[in-house]
Amino acid sequence: MGIESLIVWLIVGGVAGWLAGLIVKGYGFGIIGNIVVGIVGAFIAGWLLPRLGIAIGGGIIAAIINAVIGAVILLVIIGLIKR
């Protein structure tokens, strides 16, 4: 993995975490936490969505959408556990 790939992962994770924080109010973790949630959310969506038969497509926009879906799922689960 090159430095360019790492930067793209961080950008996609940051955007996805930020959007997920807006969608699921009250469960944000700051910029670093949101990047981590976005990256983990991308892994969750990459594993979960194909098993559900959902295919969004390729490209950076599809990667962000997948990561947002996964990050929202992750934030909801974290919110339920925190209660």
BELWO-V336370 format. One record per residue. OMEGA is omega as a letter, one per 40 degrees, with the letter a starting at -180 (999 if undefined). NEAR is the number of other C-alpha atoms within 8 Angstrom. Layout:
omega: (OMEGA OMEGA)
near: (NEAR NEAR)
This chain:
omega: (i i i i i i i i i i i i i i a i i i i i i a a a i a a a a a a i i i i i i i i i i i i a i i a a i i i a a i a i a i a i i i i i i a i i i a i i a a i i i i i i a i 999)
near: (4 5 6 6 8 9 8 8 9 10 8 14 17 15 11 17 18 12 9 14 14 7 7 11 7 5 8 9 7 6 8 8 10 16 15 11 13 20 17 10 17 16 10 12 12 10 8 8 10 9 7 6 6 7 6 6 5 7 6 7 7 10 11 12 9 13 19 15 12 16 18 13 9 11 13 9 8 8 9 7 6 5 4)
